[in-house]
Amino acid sequence: MRVSTAAKVLALLTLIILGLLAAIPATAIDLVAFTGITGPLTSALTQLAALAPGVKALVGFIGFVVALISLTALRNFSPVLFYIGMAIFGAVGLIIGGSIMGATI
């Protein structure tokens, strides 16, 4: 069964619109004032905010390394998925983690 070009374009535009709606600022979580966050995550973020910048960088880097090592489970799917996942995570993960932590790495 062939899918027409118009259907592909419509599906792509729908995906883009849904992605933009998911990223609107009204649904964002404020990591400074912790508004919109409830439960044990609030106390964890409060304790993390109280750490010195060097300790924040160390915690963020160790978390990044642990997540990177756990990505090796992707090798069970296929070599292509493994290398794509590692490249994306390695290129983006540390930068995003550092900006969330508020640390300069």
N, C-alpha and C positions, 0 to 999 in steps of 0.2 A: 504494500500500500504506500503510495507516494503522498507526501504532504506538500501542499502548495506553498509557494513563496509567501503569499499573503497570510497564510495561517502561521508561518514561521515568524513573520514580522509582527503579527498581532500577539503571538505568544511572548516574543522578546519585549515588546512594549509593555505588556501586562506585567511581566517579571520586573522590569525597571520601575514601573509605577508602584508595585507592591514593595519593592526594596526601598524606594524613597519614602513611602508612607511608614515603613517600619523604623526609619531613621529620623523621624521628625523630632525636634527638640522637646516637645511636650512629653514624650515617653522616655527621655533620657534620664539616667541616674546621675545625681549630683554627688561626685566623689569628694567634694569639699565639705558641704554641709550635711551629707549623708541623708538627704531627703529622698524618700521613695524606697529606702532600704530598711527592711525590718529583720528581726531575728538575730541569730548569732553573727551574721555577717557585719552588722553594725559595730559590735564590740571588736571584731577582728580588724576592721578598717580603722577604728579609733586607736587601737594599739599600734597598728602599722604606721599611722600618721605621727605617733609620738616618737618613733625611732629617729636616730640621727641619719643624715643623708648617706653616709658610707654604709651603714647597716642596711638601709633600704636597698641600696645598690646590690649588696651581697645577697640579701633575701631574694630580690628579683632575679639575679643571675642564677642562683641555685634553683629557683623554681623553673626558670627557662631551661636549664640543663636537664632537670628531671623530666620535664615535658618533652624535650627533644629526644631523650633516651626512650621514653615510652612510645614515641612515634615509630620506633623500629618494628612495632607490631604490624605496621603497614606492609612490611616485606612479605607477609603471609598472603596478601591479596594479589599483588603483581609487582614486578620490578618497575613498571612505568609509574604506577600509583605511589610507590615508595619514593622514587626520586622526585616526583612532582610535589608530594607532601613535604619532603625534607627541604626542598628548595623554597617553597612558599613559607614554611614555618621558620626556617633559618633566616630568610631575608626580612621577614616582617615581624616575627614574634618577639625578638629581643627589643626592637625599637618601640613597639606598642607596649610591651611590658615595662620598659624604662619610663615611658611617658605616663603610664598609669601610676607607677610607683613614685613619680615625681623626682626621680633620681637621674643624674647625669652619668651615663656609662661611657 
